[in-house]
């Protein structure tokens, strides 16, 4: 099973200018290697059979005939292979020469994609030798004894995907042919190129490909000439690039003197999901006018057992490297801007926050502090309330107090023990029975206190619950589930600790920083049942509902792309193979889907809160799901894994 992945390759062979025999042998060799690695579609550089820098030799009959004979040799020698290959060569059509990408499979020519835009400026003189696809007077060409389609509007349909081709300069045009091909169904776009080097040009090229793949919501595979092309006036670095919807998956080593095979997997299922969600894509399809692509069916590709070469971030909500700081700053700024507008609009005089000494309430407090500073308000207007209960530990209690003191906000301490004991008496509940009633009573008591104090002080209760908790329903209905504005509502748990850590390391004094970093290291817990005999946290959330890094991984691929459980399981077991065994992943995947479905009723009435990333579960925005939807199909698929 390939789970929607198509393995592709960009080949950068060693060439000899005008030596078709040498070039064909190199092409055949790389095709064979790629087939052995399970590649389904491979593309070679522009004019790969002859070399791109032949100049006026493109007008020589011998070169043109040798190129076609070379193609015939490739067809004969790859006849037994499933792989689809795209090779570059000059093709003669009605006494004109076309700069062409020839698509072949199992000894057959499937079609000839013709270059539309021929550069004829500065170092380029292609119009001297070639004719544009726009000037073709026929839709077919005889090549290697076969009559095949030719044009710039060809779509090739495989059992797994549909792809289209453009050539070099086509990408640099105002409206690339690939845009039309994508709108007509191409999910992967291939570009064979002869892209010479210049200072800064490579960065521009990468930006161009990234933007085009994102704009077309498609995979983009780019192969350009490398070592062996003439350096009479220019140099070719051998760029092999594979992008998916704007993201780089793989790239070649530039200026290498060795031939290269750049391989990755395009997630076509993900592309289809993105296109379904993006209704603007469908609207664009209606504006195609008279542009009609020609569809060409390929032979069935016998997919081998999929082995992923691309890597997946175990924490998809958390960027890697230097991007993390920028990401944290942006997320935090969105939270602050959202709260600032709500405070200004309501005229609230205070922000009331329950401070537990845990990550979520800490982040909410930090957002409040930054917001009040931004609005020029005194931090005394932030009312932090710590509400010790039966499960509160010394560590979280002291961290809560120390943090509030160091931030200079107003502090209140209100124990919930007596109120809960009285409540248990009122409802005739044995307080030694630590069940859901015991736990939820405490959560609702805390919320009641916060709401009433907010009324007392003309304030707003600031919600602390995060995206991961709300997805799992790990919140007490009308308890911590409820607030007047939830600043963390679309911030996943795996990102919360990085946000707190980022704030700690950017502008905090040493005391505040030390407290914040200790909070980051504290086990996640609602602290609703008594501590253990050593006074340590006994009730650890991740022991009960599973690791948040797994749940955030599941959540990302379920909501962002609509993947089915079997694919999410495959991605998770591949990504976390050194951390969790398959049974553990399967167990928590089942928990995730069971809870996500049966806890929707809590999300159907969430308070307002700002969207900060690509995923939100606001019932007014990104996620509208009936509270009584059935999870049977999803859970059944997990059982059958």
N, C-alpha and C positions, 0 to 999 in steps of 0.2 A: 504494500500500500504506500502511495507516495504523499498522501495527506495534502494534496494540492501543490506540491513543490515540483518545479521543472528545473532539471540540472542543465545549466548552460555553460558555455566556455567562449572566451575571447582568445584567439591564438595569435601569437606574434612570432612568425617564423623568420629564420635567417633567409635572406633572398640574395640572388645575384641578378643584376639588371640585365634584362633581355635573355636570360638563360632559363627558358621554360622547363627544360628537363630537370635541372637542379631544383627549381622552385616546386615543381610538381612532386618530387620525391619528398621534400620537406613537408609539404601539405599532407601527403598521404600518411607520413609518419605520425604527424600530430593528430590526424583524424583517428588513426588506429589507437593511439594512446588515450585519446579522449573517450573513445568507445569503451575501452577497458575500464575507465573510471566512471562509467555510467552516465556520461554526458549525453543528453538527448539532442541538443542543437549546438553547433559550433560555428563561429564566424571568423573569417580571415580578413586581413587588411585589404584596402582598395588595390586593385590590379595585382593581386597576390601571385597570379600565375606568371605574369610578365615582369613584375616590378613596376612601381608607379613612375619612376623617373626615366622612362625610356625616351621622352621627348618626341622628336620627329620620327623616331623609329616606329611609332604607332601607325605611321603611314606605309610601312613596309609589309608587303604581302606575306613574306616569309614569317615575320613575327606573328601576324594575325592567324595564319594557318597553324603555326606551331602552338599557339595558345589554345586553339580548338582541339588539336591533337592531344595536348596536355590534359585538357578537360576529359577527353575520351579515356585517357589512361587512368585518371582518378576514378571515373565511373566504373571502369572494368575492375579495378583493384579494390574498390570498396563496395562491390555489388552485394556482398554477404553481410554488410553491416547495417544495423538499424538506424544509426545516427543520421541526423539531417545536417548537411554541411552547406555553408554559404561561402563561395569563393569569388574573388574578383578577377575580372578579365575584360579585354575589349571584345565586343560582339558586333559583327557586321550585320547591318539591317538595311536592305535596299541601297547598297553602296555607300552607306554612312556608317560611322563607327560609334557605338554606344559604350559609355562607361557603365559597366554592368556588374551586378551581384547575381551570380547564378546559384540557384538553390537545387541541391541534388540529394538523392536518397536511393539506396539499393540499386544503383546502376541507372537511375532515371534522372532526367532533368525535369524538375517540377515547375520551374518558372524562372524568368529573368527580370529582376528588378532594375530599372533603368534610373540613372542619376538625373535629377531634374535641374538643379542649379549648378552651372559650370562656372567656377571662378575664373575671371579673366582680368585680374588686376594685380599690381605689384609683381610678386614672384610667380603668379599663376597664369597659365596660358591654355587652359583646357579647351576653350572654344576653337583653338587652332587645330585640335585633333578630333574632338568629340562633338556629337550632336545631342541636344537635350531631349529628355523624355517628352517634353512639351511639343517637340517637332516630329514625333513618331507618326507615321501615317498608317501603321498596322498594329494590330493587337497580338500578332503571333510572329514567331521567328523560327527558322529551321536551325537547329544546333545539335551537332553530333548525331545527325540522322533522325532527330525527333522534332516534331512541330510542337512548340510550347508557347504559353502566354508570355508577353513582354509588356512592361509598363511601369509606372511609378505607383500604381494603385492596386498592387497585388496583396492579397491576404492569404496566408498559408495556415490551414487548419489541421492540427494534430489531434490525437486522442485526448490530450491534456490541456492544450491551449491554442490560441490563435496568435500568429505573429506577423509583423510587417517589417519592411526594410527601407532605410534611406541611406544615402551615401554622402559622407563627408560634409561638403558645403551645404547640403540640404538642411542640416541641423542649424547652420548659422543664418539661415534665411529668416525673414520676418515671420512668415507662417510656414514652418517646416512641414513637409509631407507627412511626417509621423503624427502630427496633430489630427489630420483627417483619418489616417489609418487607425489611430486609437479610438476615435469616435465611432468608427465603423466596426470595431470589435477586436482590434489588435491589443493583446494584453502584454506582450513583450515586443519591444522595438529593437531592431538590430541596426547598427551603423558600421559599415566598413569605411575606413578613412585613410587618408595620407596627410596627417596633420603634422606639419613641420613645427619646429620649436622656435621660440623667441622669448625674451625676458617677460615674465608675467603671463604668458599665453596659457600655460598649463593650468594655472589657477582659474583663469577665465573659462577654459574648456570644461573643467570639473564643475564649475558653477553652472555653466550652460546645460550640461547633461543632467545635473541634479535638478535644475529647474524644469527641464523638459519632461523628465520622468515623473516629477511631482505634478506638473500641470496636466499631463496625460493620464495620471494615476496608472502608471505602467512600470514594467521592468525595462531597463535600457542597457543593452550590451554593446560596447564600443571597442573596436579593434583597429589600431593604426599601425602604419609601417614602422619598422625598426631597423636593426643593423643590416647593412648590405645595400640599402638604397643609396643612390649617388649623393655625395656631399659637395658637388660642384658649387652649389649656391646656398643650399639649406641642409639642415640636419633633422633627422626623424628619431624620436626617442623611444618609439615602440610602446605607445600607451594602450594598455588593455584595462578597461574599466567596466564594472558591473554595478548598476544602481537599481534600487527598487523604491519607487515612489519618493524620490528625493534623497534616499539614504544610500551611502556607499557600502557595498557588500564586499567587493574585492577589487584589487588593482595590481598592475604589473610593476616591476622595478624599471624605472626610467633609465634610458641610456645603457641598458644591458646589452652585452655582445652575445648573449645566449638566447636561443629561442625560448619562448615562454608560453605556458598554457594556464590562463587564469580561469578558475572554475568557481562557481557558486550556484546556489539554488534560488530561483525566483519563486516567491510564494504567490501563485496565481489566485489561490482562494482568498488571500488577503486583499489582492487587487480588486477582485470581484466584490468583496464586501465593502471596500472603500467606495467603489463606483455606485453601489446600491444606495449607500448612505448619502452620497453627494448628489443631490437632485439637480444641481447645476450642470453636472456632466450630461445628464439626460436631456436637459434643455439645450445644451450645445449640439447634441446630435440632431435636433430638429432644424438646425441652421446649416446643415451640410449642403443644401441646395442640390445641384446636379451631380455632385461628386459621388460616384458609385465605385466601390472597390470590386475587384474580381477575386472570388474565393477559389482557392485551390486546395483540394484534399491531399493529405500526405498518407504514406503507408503507416500502419499501426507501429508505434514504437514500443517494443517489448521492454517495459521499465524493469530495471534490475532492483534488487533490494536497496531502498533509499538509505544512503549514508550522507548525513548532513556535513558539509564542510564549513558552512556559515555558523557563526556563534550567536547565541541569544543572551541578552542581558538578564541575569537571574532576578534583577530588580528593575523591571521596565519603567517604573516611575522615577527612578533615580539615575540621572545621567552620570557618565563616567568622566574622570579627569577634570580638566579645568572648567568644563561646562557646568559642573555641579554648583560652583559658587554663583555663577550667573543665574542658574535655574532657581536656586534658593532665594536669591535677591528678588527675582521676578515674582515668584509665588508669594513671598512675604509681602511684597508691595501691593499685589492684588488683594490680599486679605486686608491689608491696612486701608486701601482705597475703598473697599466695600464697606467696611465698618465706619469709616469717616463719613461717607455719604449718608448712611443710615442714622448716625448720631446727629448730623446736621439737620436732616429731614425731620426727625422726630423731636428734636430739641431736648433730648434726654440729658439730664444733669449728671448722671452717674452711669458707669458700666459695672455691673455686678457679676463677679466670676467666682465660681466654686474652685478652690485651689486644693488639690489632693496631694501634690508632690509627685504626680505622674507626668508623663510626656504631654498628653493632650491638653490638660488644663494649663500646663506651663506655656505651651505654644500660644494658647488663647490669651493668656495674660501678657505675653510678650507683644502680641498683636495690639492689645489694648494700650499698652505703654507707648508703643510707636505711634499709634493713632492719636492719642492725646497730645503727644509731643508735636505731631504734625499739625494738629488743629490749634496749637498754642494753649492748650488747657492744662490745668494743674493736675498732676498725678494723684492728688488727694481725691479726685473725682472717680478714681478706680477703686472700687470696693472689693477687696479680695477676702473671701470668707472660707476659712478652713473648718471642716465639720467632722471631727473625729468620730469614728464609730467603733463597732466591735472588732473590726479587722484592721484598723489603722495601726501601722508599725511606727516605731520611733524614727526610722530612717525617712519615711515619706513625710511624717509630721514635721520633723525638724527642717527638712528641705523646703517644705511649703512655707514655714515661718521665715526661714532665712532668706528665701527668695523674695518674699513680699517686702521684708525689711530693706534688703539691699536695693530694691527697685523704687523704694520711697512711695508706696501706695498706702491707702487706708486699709487697716487690717481688723478683721473681726474673727473671733473663734467661738463657734457655737456647737457644742456637743449634741449629737443626735441620739445618744444612748437613752436618756430618760424618756424622750418623746417616743422612741421606738418601743421601749419596754411598756409604756402606757398603751401604745397602739396594739401591741401583742395581747395585752389584757383585754382591750376593748373587743378585739376580733376573736378572742379565745384561741390564740396560737401559742403553742409551747415554744418558748424562745430557745430551747435546747435542740429543736429540730431545725437544722440549717438547710432548709429547702428553698424553693424559688420564692415563696412568700416571705421568708426571713430576709432574703437578699433584696428583693424588690421593694420591700417596705422601707429599707434604708435609703435606697436610691430615690424613692418618691418623697421621703421626708426631706432629703437634701434639696430636691427641686422646689418643694413647697417653701422652704426657708428662703431660697434665692428669689423666688417670685415675690414673696411678701416683702422682703427687704427692698427689692427693686421698686415696689409700690410705695414703700415708706420714703424712699430717697429720689423719687421721680426718675428712676433709672431703667436700664435695659439689662436683662439677663443675657449674658454672652455664652452661647453654646460651645461646648468643648469636643463633642463627638466627631470622630474622623470618618473618612470615606470607608475604610476597611471595616470598622465596627458597624456602620450603617448597612453595608452590603451583607454582612453576616447576621444582622439583627442583634448584635451583641450590645444591646442597650435596653434599659427598662422602659417599657411603653409608658409614656407620660411621666417618666422619671428623667434620667439624664438624656433621654431621647428628645426632651422638649426644652426650648429656650425661646428667646425673642429674636436672636440672630446668631446663626451657627457659622463662625468664621473658619472652622476646620472641616466643614461638611464635604468638601471634595479634595481633601488632602489625605492621601493614603498613609497607612501606618508606617510603611517602610521609609517614607519621606519625612515623616514628622521628626524623627530623631536627628536627621541630617539638618533640618531647619533649625531645631533647637541648638544643635552644635554650631551651626553657622552663625547664629545670633551671638552665641557665647564667645565666639572667636572674632567677632567684628564689633568692637566698640563697648564691650562690657568690662567693668572693673574686675579685679582679681577675685573678690568675694563672690560676686554674681556668677562669674565664669566657673568657679569651682563648684558652686551649687548646681548650676545647669549641667555640667558634665557628669556630676554624680546622678542627676535625674536621668540622663541619657543611659547610664549604666544600670539603672534600677529595673528589676523584672516587671513586666507589664502585668497589672492586676487591678481589679475593681475593689479589692480589699473589703469584701462584704461578709467574709467569715473570719473568725478569730485566727490570729497568727499561730505559728507552731510553738513548741515548748521553748524554743530559743528566741522567740520574739521576731522571727523572720517571716516574710510573706509566705503564706501557705497556699493561697489560692492564686495560681499563675494561669493567666488567660490562655497562653499558648499550649499549656498542658491539656486544656479543656476543649478548645475549638481548633487547635492546630497552629503551626507556625505561620505568622503573618506574611513572611516572605513567600510562602507557597500560595496563600490565599490572595495576595496582591498579584501574583503571577497569573493565577486562575482568573481573577477579576479582570485584569487587563485584556487578556485574549478573548474572554467571553463577551465583555461589553464592547470593547473597541472594534473587534472584527467579527463577532458572532460565531466563533469557532465552536465546533461540536466537542463534547468531552473527550472523545478518542484522540483528536488532534492536540488538544490542550495537554492530555496525558503524555502523548509522544514528545511534545516540546519540553514538558516538565522533566520527564525522565532523562532526556538528553541533556538538559541544562543543569539539573541537580544530581547527576549520576554519582558524583563524589560526596554528596551530602545526605541524600535520602534513598532508601531502597524503593523498588517499585510498589510494594504493598503499602508502604507508608504514604506514598504519593496518592495512590488509589484511594486509601482510606480518607484522607483529608479532601480529596477532590469530591468524593461522595458527600462529605460533610458540607462542603462549600455549596454544592448545587441544592442539597436538601434545605439548608438554611436560607440560601438566597431566595428560593421560591416561597417557603412558608413564612418568611419574615417580611414580605413585601408590604404587608399592611402597615408596618411602621414607617416605611419610606413613602407611603401614599399621603402622609400628613406631616411631612418634614417642615420645620421652620425655614425661612429664607436663609440663604447663605451663598457666598460668591463661588462661581466656577473658576478654578485655577488652572486646570489642565485639559487633556483631551477627553477625560471621563468625568461625568457627574451623574448622580442618581436622583437629582431633583425631579419630583413628579410634575413640575411645571416646565421642565426643560428637556434634558437629555434622555430621561428614562421614564416611559409611561407604560406601566404594566399592571394588569388587573391583580388585585390582592389574592384572588382565588384561582390563579393560573396553576395548571397541573405540571408537576415535575417528573412524571412517570417516564417519559421517553428519555430524558437526560440521565436519570438514575439507572434505567435499564441498560443504556449503553455502557455506563461505568461498570455495572455488574458483569457485562460480557467481555470486558477488557482482558 
